[in-house]
């Protein structure tokens, strides 16, 4: 049982402000859709647990991934949180730095953002879904591709390398795994232009938000159902590597930080300089005042929750006439 708390505003203590409304809300049955009116979307939600709840249960209920729930609640026992334990649902997001069209997969965040084509007289929105990604030795690729086909009730033909890997652990896979409740691809799959890579469902939903796949992107069964029925063939798909996301909303500069992929340790060795360069590139049209302690805390204590790290005021345009 999940009990929502009453709505309250986070006090605006500047260094660690979450800058969002903590709202009472029924748990979603699908991914959250958010209107596109800025670079930061969503809201933070507080819930309390019953004794039998686990972090994985709450993650699935609120369409969150396991790791993002653990990052947001580091002091909560993931398996025995106990009765009436307060849990943060980190459903506030800085949008990735990429064109707002089609699907964006932010690999280190383990999250998909879908920007449907904007229909006349309808407000533009973004839908977002947690995913599982490839293990370090089976990394999910980065780059630009598209959805080339959609499959209902897919069969799975595991590559020989995967069959050998499973056989070494005493799990002997058939050459073709038929459609059904024990198929690792779940009930639906979207085939990408990257050969061998899919966005698909799963028969193990409690693994969403972990590095457990052979490079594909897994979604909760209810999320892949929605994706299958709303994402058309031909939709562009951008797979990006953005553990640090920068956004501006209502005159405030936000940063959202996720742990980088283990294989990218060298790339992000000097995290602070990397982030400063991102900020400089993003705020060129703005006059910015940074809160340096808040910025350092956000970088070196990543919890996946957007933090305010400064003020950003759009520069006045001086006419040459």
MARTORRO-578821 format. One line per 4 residues: number of its first residue (from 1); their letters; for each residue y, z, x of C-alpha. Coordinates in pm, 1 decimal, always signed. Each point is the difference from the previous one (the first is absolute). Example, Ala and Ser with C-alpha at 12.3 -4.5 7.8 and 13.67 -1.06 7.14 Angstrom:
// residues 2
1> as> -450.0/+780.0/+1230.0; +344.0/-66.0/+137.0 $
//
This chain:
// residues 321
1> xxxx> +0.0/+0.0/+0.0; +346.0/-93.2/+130.3; +301.3/+192.4/-126.8; +344.6/-149.7/+57.6 $
5> xxxx> +295.1/+220.6/+82.6; +335.8/-22.6/-171.3; +254.8/-240.8/+143.2; +246.3/+127.3/+259.3 $
9> xxxx> +235.9/-143.6/+256.3; -63.0/+60.3/+368.2; +290.6/+195.1/+153.6; +197.1/-237.3/+226.6 $
13> xxxx> -53.1/+180.8/+330.4; +82.2/-295.0/+224.1; -256.4/+22.9/+278.4; -317.0/-2.0/-207.1 $
17> xxxx> +116.3/-104.2/-344.3; -255.3/-197.9/-196.2; +282.0/-145.2/-206.9; -198.4/-69.6/-311.7 $
21> xxxx> -75.4/+148.9/-336.3; -319.9/+200.8/-17.1; -115.2/-88.9/-346.4; -241.7/+114.5/-263.2 $
25> xxxx> -201.8/-306.5/-90.2; -345.9/-79.9/-130.0; -224.4/-136.8/+272.8; +13.0/-380.8/+12.0 $
29> xxxx> -304.6/-203.7/-96.4; +113.0/-282.5/+224.2; +235.5/-74.8/+283.5; +360.7/+92.7/-60.9 $
33> xxxx> +242.4/-279.7/-79.3; +353.7/+58.8/+120.8; +319.1/-194.8/-80.4; +145.7/-180.9/+298.2 $
37> xxxx> +347.3/+147.1/+25.5; +5.7/+101.4/+364.7; -204.5/+56.9/+313.0; -146.9/+336.5/-103.9 $
41> xxxx> -212.8/+16.1/-314.4; -206.7/+258.4/-184.4; +17.5/+375.2/-34.2; -171.6/+301.0/+143.9 $
45> xxxx> -227.9/+191.9/-235.4; -123.6/+357.3/+22.4; -328.7/+99.6/-155.5; -215.1/+310.2/+8.4 $
49> xxxx> -374.2/+8.1/+38.2; -290.0/+153.9/-181.5; -270.3/+160.0/+211.6; -232.8/-301.5/+2.1 $
53> xxxx> +266.4/-255.0/+93.0; -8.2/-156.5/+345.5; +270.3/-199.9/+175.0; -215.9/-308.8/-53.2 $
57> xxxx> -12.2/+70.4/-375.9; +376.8/+33.7/-19.2; +51.7/-309.0/+215.0; -213.9/-210.2/-232.7 $
61> xxxx> +165.1/+141.4/-312.4; +348.8/-87.2/+126.6; -94.7/-332.9/+165.2; +57.0/+140.2/+348.2 $
65> xxxx> -205.0/-41.2/+315.1; -185.0/+290.3/+158.6; +192.7/-2.4/+328.4; +344.7/-17.8/-158.3 $
69> xxxx> -88.0/+300.6/-215.6; -121.3/+189.3/+306.3; +316.3/-85.9/+195.5; +220.2/+123.0/-283.7 $
73> xxxx> -201.7/+322.1/-44.1; -115.5/+106.9/+348.2; -42.0/+367.5/-93.7; -217.2/-64.4/-305.9 $
77> xxxx> -376.8/+21.4/+46.2; -116.0/-352.1/-94.3; -332.7/+114.9/-143.8; +76.4/+346.3/-141.9 $
81> xxxx> +370.3/+15.2/-82.6; -59.7/+279.2/-252.5; +162.8/+72.8/-334.5; +369.9/-66.9/-58.8 $
85> xxxx> +62.0/-142.3/+345.5; +317.7/-208.3/+10.0; -62.6/-354.5/+122.6; +253.5/-269.9/+79.0 $
89> xxxx> -73.1/-353.6/-121.2; +192.3/-221.2/+246.9; +83.3/-279.2/-243.5; +340.5/-78.4/+153.1 $
93> xxxx> +14.7/-309.2/+221.6; +230.3/-188.7/+232.6; -81.9/-366.6/-56.5; -141.9/-186.9/+301.5 $
97> xxxx> +230.8/-230.4/+194.3; -130.7/-334.2/-126.9; +92.4/-259.0/-264.4; -36.6/+146.2/-346.3 $
101> xxxx> -248.4/-250.1/-131.4; -371.4/+3.0/-57.7; -207.0/+264.8/+174.8; +103.3/+206.5/+301.2 $
105> xxxx> -275.4/+200.0/+167.6; +142.8/+268.0/+229.6; -313.3/+63.8/+202.2; +80.3/+336.3/+167.7 $
109> xxxx> +135.5/+135.9/-328.8; -322.9/-107.2/-173.0; +195.8/-128.5/-297.6; +59.0/-327.7/-183.1 $
113> xxxx> +328.7/-99.6/-162.2; -6.8/-278.8/-258.3; +320.8/-177.3/-102.4; -74.1/-216.3/-304.2 $
117> xxxx> +201.5/-314.6/-60.3; +319.3/+100.2/-179.7; +4.2/-121.4/-359.2; +326.5/-85.1/-172.7 $
121> xxxx> +143.6/+285.5/-208.1; -245.7/+247.8/+154.8; +79.1/+258.2/+265.1; -156.0/-57.8/+341.3 $
125> xxxx> -250.6/+264.2/+105.7; -249.8/+88.7/+270.3; -351.7/+136.4/-50.7; -166.7/+198.3/+275.9 $
129> xxxx> -362.7/+92.0/+68.4; -176.3/+210.6/+266.2; -269.5/-174.1/+203.0; -265.2/+56.3/+261.9 $
133> xxxx> +25.0/-207.4/+317.9; -219.6/-102.2/+290.8; -132.7/+243.8/+254.9; +139.8/-26.6/+351.8 $
137> xxxx> -288.8/-222.1/+109.5; +37.3/-214.5/-316.0; +379.0/-7.8/-28.7; +175.3/-145.6/-303.3 $
141> xxxx> +196.4/-304.3/+121.5; +376.9/-48.1/-2.3; +176.5/-321.1/-96.5; +83.8/-224.8/-292.3 $
145> xxxx> -258.3/-153.9/-232.7; -52.4/-42.5/-374.8; -247.8/+65.5/-279.1; -229.2/-303.6/-1.2 $
149> xxxx> -238.6/+104.0/-279.2; -95.7/+285.8/-232.5; -355.6/+111.9/-71.7; -134.5/+209.3/-285.0 $
153> xxxx> -326.2/+186.0/+67.0; -19.4/-115.5/+362.7; -317.6/+2.7/+204.1; +20.0/+112.5/+361.4 $
157> xxxx> -152.9/-192.7/+288.0; +34.0/+240.8/+292.2; +42.3/-161.6/+342.1; -288.0/+48.5/+240.4 $
161> xxxx> +212.1/+236.3/+212.5; +43.8/+231.3/-298.5; -369.5/-18.9/-91.3; -91.1/+98.6/+357.1 $
165> xxxx> +250.9/+285.5/-7.6; -147.1/+134.8/-323.3; -357.0/-49.9/+121.9; +75.4/+212.1/+307.8 $
169> xxxx> +81.2/+283.0/-240.8; -314.9/-52.9/-204.8; +179.0/-185.2/-281.3; -160.5/-343.2/-35.7 $
173> xxxx> +227.1/-234.3/-192.5; -133.1/-306.8/-179.5; +142.0/-337.1/+96.4; +179.3/-11.3/-334.0 $
177> xxxx> +105.4/+309.2/-193.6; +9.2/-91.6/-371.0; +287.6/+81.2/-232.3; -24.7/+339.0/-163.9 $
181> xxxx> +99.8/+366.0/+28.3; -140.7/+33.5/+354.8; +177.7/-306.5/+138.3; +256.5/+110.2/+264.4 $
185> xxxx> +243.8/-267.9/-125.4; +24.4/+157.9/-342.8; +65.1/-200.4/-314.0; +274.0/-232.6/+129.1 $
189> xxxx> +110.2/-165.2/+322.7; +291.1/-212.2/+120.0; -89.6/-233.2/+285.5; +270.6/-50.1/+262.1 $
193> xxxx> +77.2/-295.2/+223.6; -113.9/+210.0/+297.2; -366.7/-92.1/+10.7; -228.4/+288.5/-87.6 $
197> xxxx> +272.7/+232.4/-129.0; +31.8/+120.2/-359.2; +201.5/+233.5/-216.7; -270.4/+154.2/-215.1 $
201> xxxx> -125.6/+298.8/-194.0; -254.9/+254.1/+113.1; -304.7/+199.1/-102.2; +134.4/+296.2/+203.1 $
205> xxxx> +344.4/+74.5/-146.7; +42.6/+328.5/+183.3; +32.1/-195.2/+326.4; +332.5/-154.1/-101.9 $
209> xxxx> +267.5/+89.8/+250.7; -234.1/+5.9/+300.7; -95.7/-232.9/+284.9; -349.3/-76.8/-122.5 $
213> xxxx> -27.6/-376.9/-55.3; -99.0/-296.4/+215.4; +353.4/-136.8/-24.0; +30.7/-63.1/-373.3 $
217> xxxx> +234.4/+191.3/-229.4; -166.7/+215.3/-267.2; +168.8/+121.9/-317.1; -94.8/+251.2/-265.7 $
221> xxxx> -201.9/-166.4/-279.9; +284.4/+34.1/-252.3; +252.7/-139.7/+250.8; -204.3/-308.7/+94.6 $
225> xxxx> -49.0/-65.8/-371.4; +379.1/-17.7/-39.0; +48.2/-204.7/+316.9; -267.3/-250.1/-100.9 $
229> xxxx> +160.5/-57.4/-338.3; +364.0/-14.4/+117.6; +1.3/-165.5/+343.8; -33.4/-380.7/-23.4 $
233> xxxx> -183.0/-223.1/+245.8; +247.1/-130.2/+256.7; +191.6/+328.8/+23.5; +135.3/+50.0/+354.6 $
237> xxxx> -142.4/+297.8/+187.9; +177.0/+155.9/+298.5; -191.9/+256.4/+202.8; +252.2/+200.0/+204.5 $
241> xxxx> -16.2/+283.6/+250.1; +283.4/+238.6/-91.5; -77.0/+368.5/+57.1; +379.5/+58.4/+3.1 $
245> xxxx> +194.4/-125.3/-301.6; +380.3/+13.2/-26.2; +190.1/-25.0/-328.8; +343.1/+63.7/-148.2 $
249> xxxx> +51.7/+138.4/-349.8; +307.6/+149.9/-163.6; +185.7/+27.7/+328.8; -282.3/+179.1/+181.8 $
253> xxxx> -215.9/-122.3/+286.5; -370.9/+66.0/-49.3; -295.9/-14.1/+234.9; -364.4/+15.7/-104.1 $
257> xxxx> -248.2/+62.4/+281.6; -377.3/-42.4/+1.5; -233.3/+47.9/+298.0; -33.7/-326.3/+186.4 $
261> xxxx> -340.5/-158.1/+41.2; -193.9/+142.7/+293.5; -23.4/-340.4/+166.0; +381.8/-24.3/-1.0 $
265> xxxx> +59.8/+307.8/+215.2; +149.1/-205.8/+284.0; +229.5/-196.3/-232.7; +148.7/+316.1/-147.8 $
269> xxxx> -12.8/+215.5/+312.4; +379.3/+45.8/-5.7; +26.3/+69.8/-371.6; +358.2/+118.9/+5.8 $
273> xxxx> +140.1/-310.0/+169.3; -207.6/-222.0/-227.1; +143.0/+167.2/-310.5; +358.0/-8.1/+131.3 $
277> xxxx> -35.3/-375.5/+49.9; -126.2/-34.0/-358.1; +297.0/+197.2/-129.8; +251.6/-202.0/+202.8 $
281> xxxx> -144.5/-324.2/-134.4; +8.4/+126.2/-358.9; +345.6/+159.4/-17.1; +217.6/-272.2/+153.8 $
285> xxxx> +220.1/-34.2/-315.5; +31.9/+379.2/-36.1; +194.4/+284.5/+151.0; -272.1/+255.5/+75.8 $
289> xxxx> +5.4/+368.7/+86.0; -343.1/+114.9/+115.8; -145.9/+347.0/-37.9; -176.0/+7.8/+335.8 $
293> xxxx> -213.1/+314.0/-57.7; -122.8/-140.3/-331.3; -80.9/-333.8/+162.5; -198.2/+160.7/+281.2 $
297> xxxx> -191.5/+219.6/-245.3; -87.3/-300.4/-215.9; -124.2/-201.8/+298.2; -204.6/+269.9/+167.5 $
301> xxxx> -131.5/+171.5/-314.3; -116.4/-297.9/-208.4; -94.3/+88.8/-355.2; +51.0/-333.8/-177.4 $
305> xxxx> +283.9/+137.5/-216.1; +341.3/-173.3/+23.9; +261.4/+220.7/+165.4; +377.8/-27.4/-1.0 $
309> xxxx> +114.0/-29.5/+362.0; +362.0/-103.7/-41.2; +284.3/-139.4/-208.5; +51.8/-376.0/-27.5 $
313> xxxx> +326.4/-142.8/-133.0; +41.4/-374.0/-40.5; +277.5/-125.0/+227.9; +306.9/-146.9/-168.1 $
317> xxxx> +29.3/-376.4/+33.7; +338.6/-95.8/+142.7; +133.0/-330.6/-126.6; +131.3/-244.4/+260.4 $
321> x> +266.1/-132.2/-241.9 $
//
